[in-house]
């Protein structure tokens, strides 16, 4: 498992057709990680890896959203998500595995 970050070139697909302006005067753009630790399971999810009882996020309370949490999650996606590579058929004719597992 790894973490990847990108800074893209502000193409139309990444900026909602130019609606999101890039302030190039702030360049160079830098990002870094410090003291970063991650644990996780491969797709399709927890059934394929052993749970660690020391991880609070693996408890039953975090395995599914309540109806209210799901409505709020959908609202945030509808009102704040700019780009979703899972639904971008021109760039990903075949959806990546992580996209198929959660939809």
Rosetta blueprint (number, residue, H / E / L):
1 X L
2 X L
3 X L
4 X L
5 X L
6 X L
7 X L
8 X L
9 X L
10 X L
11 X L
12 X H
13 X H
14 X H
15 X L
16 X L
17 X L
18 X L
19 X L
20 X L
21 X L
22 X L
23 X L
24 X H
25 X H
26 X H
27 X L
28 X L
29 X L
30 X L
31 X L
32 X L
33 X L
34 X L
35 X L
36 X L
37 X L
38 X L
39 X L
40 X L
41 X L
42 X L
43 X L
44 X L
45 X L
46 X H
47 X H
48 X H
49 X L
50 X L
51 X L
52 X L
53 X L
54 X L
55 X L
56 X H
57 X H
58 X H
59 X L
60 X H
61 X H
62 X H
63 X L
64 X L
65 X L
66 X L
67 X H
68 X H
69 X H
70 X H
71 X H
72 X H
73 X H
74 X H
75 X H
76 X H
77 X H
78 X H
79 X H
80 X H
81 X L
82 X L
83 X L
84 X L
85 X H
86 X H
87 X H
88 X L
89 X L
90 X L
91 X L
92 X L
93 X L
94 X L
95 X L
96 X L
97 X H
98 X H
99 X H
100 X H
101 X H
102 X H
103 X L
